[in-house]
């Protein structure tokens, strides 16, 4: 049974940033709820339950993506990465990047970036005693602002390889915002030998995802699904690690997760590319 932190009471609400909308579902908080997190509001929980009914989904893409995050961070640690820039990190619920990375290699530095005030407030509390992890409130669609932020420059050494994580976030970036250009902005800021890890909901997956995308139009984070070719184009300038860009459940499975009826049931494309040039 999930346990929720009560945030709708008057005392708790008064502590929240003024821009937080209690009565409108937010993608980061919906995702937190789907993963069993505690930092979500009644509107987020109700919306997530509606999504389950409409799509017939048991929050499969959320959990598949979280599993990919775990495996991706582990693989990046194995190839020697000691710095992570997690863009659109959301609420750092259980199994987040710094927990995985720092357990495997103490001293690994993790910078989270998100524009959702509840995610940032919770992360600031969670990371208060961790000198090697921090979060900034910023919009990933503005690479110059993110990369120039003093806290980012203080924690991340851009003269050394960096793992840039864009997991389950670019499907919230519309075409007119130029997602490929955004990725290029970060890719050009890190040295060759850095890595780009990316996952994205699939337009050529199950119809239930298209129904979910329609429902997300009523949130502050409308969703844009993309097919495999469109997601592959985001890896321009990188060499994909084996097995390439695949359904997330097929990316180096380790047997720790229950098998899906079919790989397409993941609904998520995932891959990691080694950045060739700055």
C-alpha positions in Angstrom: 0.0 0.0 0.0 1.3 3.4 -0.9 1.8 6.0 1.9 1.4 9.6 1.0 2.8 12.7 2.6 -0.2 14.9 3.2 0.5 18.1 1.4 -3.0 19.5 0.9 -3.4 20.6 4.5 -3.1 24.4 5.2 0.2 24.3 7.1 1.9 22.2 4.4 0.5 24.3 1.5 1.8 27.5 3.1 5.4 26.0 2.9 5.1 25.4 -0.9 6.5 27.8 -3.5 3.7 30.2 -4.6 3.8 29.0 -8.2 2.8 25.4 -7.3 -0.7 24.6 -8.7 -2.4 22.2 -6.3 -5.4 21.5 -8.5 -3.6 20.8 -11.8 -1.7 17.6 -12.4 2.0 17.9 -13.1 4.0 15.3 -15.0 6.9 15.1 -12.5 4.5 14.5 -9.6 2.4 12.0 -11.7 5.5 10.1 -12.4 6.5 10.1 -8.7 3.1 8.7 -7.8 3.4 6.0 -10.5 6.7 4.9 -9.0 5.2 4.8 -5.5 6.6 8.1 -4.3 5.2 10.4 -1.7 5.6 13.8 -3.2 2.4 14.3 -5.1 -1.0 15.9 -4.7 -4.5 14.6 -4.9 -4.8 16.0 -8.5 -1.7 14.1 -9.5 -3.0 10.8 -8.0 -6.4 11.2 -9.5 -4.9 11.9 -13.0 -2.6 8.9 -12.7 -5.5 6.6 -11.9 -7.5 8.0 -14.8 -4.5 7.2 -17.1 -4.5 3.6 -15.9 -8.2 3.3 -16.7 -8.0 5.0 -20.1 -4.9 3.1 -21.3 -5.3 -0.2 -19.5 -1.7 0.3 -18.4 -0.3 -0.7 -15.1 2.2 2.2 -15.2 4.5 0.0 -17.3 6.5 2.7 -19.1 7.3 4.5 -15.8 8.7 1.4 -14.2 10.5 0.3 -17.4 12.2 3.7 -17.7 13.2 3.6 -14.0 14.8 0.2 -14.6 16.7 1.6 -17.6 18.0 4.5 -15.4 19.4 2.0 -12.9 21.1 -0.1 -15.6 22.3 3.0 -17.5 23.9 4.6 -14.4 25.6 1.3 -13.5 27.0 0.9 -17.0 28.3 4.5 -17.1 30.0 4.0 -13.7 31.6 0.8 -15.1 33.1 2.8 -18.0 34.7 5.3 -15.7 32.1 8.2 -15.5 32.2 10.1 -12.3 30.0 13.1 -13.2 26.3 13.1 -14.0 24.1 15.9 -15.3 20.5 14.7 -14.9 18.2 17.0 -17.0 14.5 17.0 -16.2 15.3 14.8 -13.2 11.9 15.1 -11.6 11.4 14.2 -8.0 14.3 12.0 -6.8 12.3 9.2 -5.5 13.8 5.8 -4.4 16.5 4.5 -6.8 17.6 7.9 -8.0 20.9 8.7 -9.8 23.0 9.7 -6.9 22.0 6.7 -4.8 23.0 4.3 -7.5 26.2 6.1 -8.6 27.6 6.9 -5.2 26.9 3.5 -3.8 29.0 2.0 -6.7 31.6 4.8 -6.6 31.7 7.2 -3.6 32.5 10.7 -4.6 30.6 10.6 -7.9 29.1 14.0 -8.5 25.5 14.4 -9.6 23.8 17.6 -10.6 20.0 17.4 -11.0 18.1 20.0 -13.1 14.4 20.5 -13.0 11.9 23.3 -13.4 9.2 21.8 -11.1 9.3 23.6 -7.7 8.1 20.6 -5.7 10.8 18.4 -7.2 13.4 21.0 -6.5 12.3 21.6 -2.9 12.2 17.9 -2.1 15.6 17.3 -3.7 17.2 20.2 -1.8 16.0 18.7 1.5 17.1 15.2 0.4 20.6 16.4 -0.7 21.3 18.8 2.1 24.0 16.7 3.6 25.5 15.4 0.4 28.4 17.5 -0.8 28.6 15.6 -4.1 25.0 16.1 -5.3 22.8 19.1 -5.8 19.8 20.4 -7.8 19.1 23.7 -9.5 15.7 24.9 -10.7 16.1 25.7 -14.4 14.5 24.9 -17.7 16.5 22.3 -19.6 15.3 23.9 -22.9 17.8 26.7 -22.2 21.2 24.9 -22.3 23.1 28.2 -21.9 21.3 29.1 -18.7 21.7 25.6 -17.3 25.4 25.2 -18.2 26.2 28.7 -17.0 24.5 28.3 -13.6 27.0 28.9 -10.8 26.0 25.8 -8.9 26.4 23.6 -12.0 29.8 25.1 -12.8 30.9 24.6 -9.2 29.9 20.9 -9.1 30.6 19.7 -12.6 34.0 19.9 -14.3 33.3 20.3 -18.0 37.0 19.5 -18.8 36.3 15.9 -17.8 33.8 13.4 -19.2 30.2 13.9 -18.1 27.2 11.7 -18.5 24.3 13.8 -19.7 21.0 12.1 -18.8 17.8 13.0 -20.6 15.5 10.2 -19.4 11.8 10.3 -20.1 11.9 14.1 -20.6 12.2 15.0 -24.2 8.7 13.8 -25.0 7.6 16.9 -23.0 9.5 19.1 -25.4 7.4 20.1 -28.5 9.0 20.1 -32.0 8.9 23.9 -32.1 11.2 24.0 -29.1 13.8 22.1 -31.2 14.6 19.1 -29.1 17.5 18.2 -31.4 19.0 21.6 -30.9 18.6 21.4 -27.2 20.5 18.1 -27.1 23.2 19.5 -29.3 23.6 22.4 -26.9 24.5 20.0 -24.1 26.5 17.7 -26.3 28.7 20.6 -27.5 29.5 21.6 -23.9 31.0 18.4 -22.8 34.3 16.8 -23.9 34.6 13.9 -26.3 34.4 10.7 -24.3 31.3 12.0 -22.5 28.0 10.1 -22.8 24.4 10.8 -23.6 21.8 8.6 -22.1 18.3 9.1 -23.4 14.9 7.5 -23.2 11.7 8.6 -24.9 8.1 7.4 -25.2 7.4 5.8 -28.5 4.9 6.9 -31.2 5.2 3.5 -32.8 4.4 1.6 -29.6 1.0 0.6 -28.3 -2.1 2.7 -28.9 -2.4 3.1 -25.2 0.5 5.5 -25.2 -1.3 7.7 -27.8 -4.3 7.8 -25.5 -2.0 8.8 -22.6 -0.5 11.5 -24.6 -3.9 12.9 -25.4 -4.7 13.0 -21.7 -1.5 14.8 -20.8 -2.7 17.8 -22.9 -4.7 18.8 -19.8 -1.5 19.1 -17.7 1.1 21.7 -17.7 3.3 19.3 -19.6 1.8 18.2 -22.9 3.3 15.1 -24.4 4.8 14.5 -27.8 5.4 10.9 -28.9 8.2 10.2 -31.4 9.0 7.2 -33.5 12.3 5.3 -33.6 13.8 7.3 -36.4 13.0 10.6 -34.7 14.5 9.4 -31.4 17.6 8.0 -33.2 18.2 11.5 -34.7 18.7 12.9 -31.2 21.9 10.7 -30.9 23.6 12.6 -33.7 27.3 13.1 -32.9 27.5 10.0 -30.7 28.4 6.3 -31.2 25.6 4.1 -29.7 26.7 1.5 -27.3 25.5 -2.0 -27.9 22.7 -2.9 -28.4 21.9 0.5 -29.9 18.6 2.3 -29.7 16.1 -0.4 -28.6 13.0 -0.9 -26.6 14.0 -0.1 -23.0 13.5 -3.6 -21.8 16.0 -4.9 -24.3 18.8 -2.5 -23.2 21.2 -4.8 -21.4 18.6 -6.6 -19.3 20.0 -8.0 -16.1 17.2 -10.2 -15.0 16.2 -8.0 -12.1 12.9 -7.0 -13.6 9.8 -9.1 -14.6 9.7 -9.9 -18.2 7.2 -8.1 -20.4 4.8 -10.0 -22.8 6.8 -8.3 -25.6 9.6 -5.7 -25.8 7.2 -3.3 -27.5 5.2 -3.3 -24.2 7.8 -1.2 -22.6 6.6 1.8 -24.7 10.0 3.4 -24.3 13.0 3.7 -26.6 16.3 3.9 -24.8 20.0 4.1 -25.6 23.4 5.5 -24.6 25.7 7.2 -27.0 29.4 8.0 -26.5 30.0 11.6 -27.6 32.5 11.8 -30.4 33.4 15.5 -30.5 32.7 18.6 -28.5 
